[in-house]
């Protein structure tokens, strides 16, 4: 009997292009670069993916590393 099915979503079933996503929201290249680096490439990303860190904790942690615009 099959009990679990695992889907690999990012870059497998769905397109995952963080920079393109950010470009739809922000127009300033420095903001886009900072968010791409600190959010999508930061240490919190893997923890959220593993369900080991809440969204609120990510926002708090990342916001302390990025400039306030």
PEZI-V421830 format. One record per residue. N is the residue number from 1. SS is DSSP state (hx for helix, st for strand, lp for the rest). PHI is phi in whole degrees, 0 to 359 (none if undefined). OMEGA is omega in degrees with one decimal (NA if undefined). Layout:
N	SS	PHI	OMEGA
N	SS	PHI	OMEGA
//
This chain:
1	lp	none	176.5
2	lp	278	-179.1
3	lp	253	-176.7
4	lp	221	172.7
5	lp	231	-179.4
6	lp	249	177.4
7	lp	251	174.8
8	lp	268	-171.8
9	lp	277	-172.6
10	st	291	179.5
11	lp	66	175.1
12	lp	240	178.2
13	lp	272	-179.8
14	st	231	173.9
15	lp	289	178.1
16	lp	227	-178.9
17	lp	231	-175.7
18	hx	304	-177.5
19	hx	296	178.3
20	hx	295	176.1
21	hx	299	-179.0
22	hx	296	179.5
23	hx	296	178.5
24	hx	285	-176.7
25	hx	256	-175.2
26	lp	241	178.3
27	lp	252	-177.8
28	lp	277	-177.2
29	hx	298	179.7
30	hx	293	177.0
31	hx	292	179.4
32	hx	301	-179.1
33	hx	297	-179.5
34	hx	296	-180.0
35	hx	293	178.6
36	hx	300	-178.7
37	hx	293	-171.5
38	hx	279	-179.4
39	hx	267	-173.7
40	hx	280	178.9
41	lp	249	-177.6
42	lp	280	-177.2
43	lp	294	-178.3
44	hx	291	-174.5
45	hx	303	-179.9
46	hx	293	179.7
47	hx	292	176.7
48	hx	294	178.9
49	hx	300	179.1
50	lp	272	-178.8
51	lp	60	-179.4
52	lp	255	-177.9
53	lp	214	-179.0
54	lp	282	176.8
55	hx	300	-179.7
56	hx	297	179.1
57	hx	293	177.9
58	hx	296	-179.6
59	hx	302	-179.9
60	hx	298	-176.9
61	hx	295	-177.6
62	hx	292	-177.3
63	hx	296	177.3
64	lp	282	-178.2
65	lp	259	-177.2
66	lp	256	177.1
67	lp	297	176.5
68	lp	272	-177.8
69	lp	260	NA
//
